[in-house]
Amino acid sequence: MHGRAGTGGIRTPGPARPHTPSCLPAQPTRWCAAHIVNSSAMTLNTLPQTAFSPSLLPLPKAWARTGLRLFAGLLLASSLAACDNNNQPPAATTGAGSAASAPASGSTNTASSTPATDSSSPAATPVAGNYTLRLGYIGPGQSIGGPVGWALEQGLLANALKPLGFTQISQHIFPNGPDLNEALLSGKLDVGIYGDTPALFARSSGGATRLLGFNTIASDAWLVVPANGVNSPAELAGQRVGLPRGSYLHRYFAGLKDQGIVKDVEEVHLFPRDAQPALERGDIAAYTAPTGLGPQLKALGLKVIDQASQHGLEGNSVIVASESFLKAHPGFAAAFDQAREQGARDLHANPDAYYTHYLTTTAFSEPVVRESWPVSSFNIDAYPQQGLDLLEGTKAFLLSNGLAKEDFSIADWQWHEPAATEGTK
C-alpha cells in the first residue's frame, strides 16, 4: 500500500508514517481507533489500533470484490475484538428501554437536556448483563455526530440501554463504508452509522443487516479542484479524479457520469485525509469531498466546481445493525431510537449547544461544521420521507448500473421486533 508507483506513474509515499493533511483535524487515535464510553461515568479510553498509510489505487469495476476490503477487515479485527462480549444473548425482556433525560455524570456539556419522555412506550425490565454496544461510524470527529452523537453526549443513549444490560458504549471510526461493512458483517460491530451507498450494497449482497433509521439526511458532496484548476466537471475529461471507493461520494460521481456531466475520466481510490496533498501535488485533477472536507478545502482557497445537491445526488447517513445482534437483544431498536429521537429534538431546540460540543471533537472551524451539517439535516423522525426517497433513488441507481447484486424492499429492510410469544407476554 505504500512505496510503489501507482497506475499511470503516480507515486505514493515511501516509508509508512502517520500522516494528517493540514486541512483535516488531527486525530489522536487515527482511523479505526476505538473509544469506550462507560455508561455511568462517560469516560473515554483508547484501544490499540493499526494506522493506515495513504495510497492511490485504480478503481475496479466492482468495488466489492477487492482484496483491500478483506485486508482492512483483518486489520480491524485486532482492535475490535477487545470489545467482543456480545455473543451471549441477554434474558428475555418485555419491552423497549425508556430513555432518561439527565446528562451523564461527569459530562462537561451544560446544555439543557430535558426532552419529553414518550409515556406511551413500555418500560424495559432490567436484565442481568454486562454488554458493550459497539458503534462504528465514519467521520472527521473523535465522536459520532448528529442526533445519535448528541444522545451519547447527553447521556440519553446510555440511560436508555442500561435496563437492557448495556454498561458501556464503544465508538470505532472507519475510513470508508466498505471497511465498516466488513467489520459489521464479520460480527465485530453491532451498529454502523455510515453512508447509505455501502449500507445498501451490503444488504443487496445478502448481508444480514437491518435498517434502524437515519442519523442525517441529504448529505452534500463537493467536487473540488485546485485554485487554478478546471471550471466545470466537463473539463475533467482525460484527467484523474480521486474518490473513496464504495461511499456516497463514489455514487455521486458515478451519477455525474450517468447524467453525461463528466466523461472519459480515470478514477482512483483515495481517502479524504489524503485529498489535499494529492491535489496540491497534481496527482489528481479533482476530488469528490465529503461533508467537512468540502467546505474546508473551499475555505483554504481551493475551488468547488460542482455539488451533489445540484443534481439530487446527496447521500444519507443511515443507522444499520446486525440482524443477529438485534435478535439477541430484544427491545434494543426501540430503546435506541427513543434516545436518538430525544437527542434530535434537543439538538433542534439547542443547536448552539450542539455545535459548541461538536466543535470540541473536530478541528474543523464553526462555519465549516455548520455548512456541512445544517440543523435541517438532522431528522427527528426515524424514517423521514426525504431520506427514504433518496435511499430508493440510490438503490435504483446501484441496481441499474450493476453495482448492486439483488433488489430488495426498503420497507422489509427496516427492523420490526418479532411478536412476543405466549411465554413472554
Secondary structure, DSSP 8 states (H G I E B T S, - for coil): --SSB-GGG-B--SS------TTS---TT-TT-EEEEETTT--EEE----------EE--S-TTS-HHHHHHHHHHHHHHGGG----S-----SS------S--TT----S-------TTS---------EEEEEEE-SSSSS--HHHHHHHHTTHHHHHHGGGTEEEEEEEE-SSHHHHHHHHHTTS-SEEEEEHHHHHHHHHTT--EEEEEEEEEEE--EEEE-TTS-SSGGGGTTSEEEE-TTSHHHHHHHHHHHTTSS-S-EEEE--GGGHHHHHHHTS-SEEEE-TTHHHHHHHTT-EEEEEGGGTT--EEEEEEEEHHHHHHSTTHHHHHHHHHHHHHHHHHH-HHHHHHHHTTS-SS-HHHHHHHS-GGGS-SSSS-HHHHHHHHHHHHHHHHTT-SSS---HHHHB-------GGG-
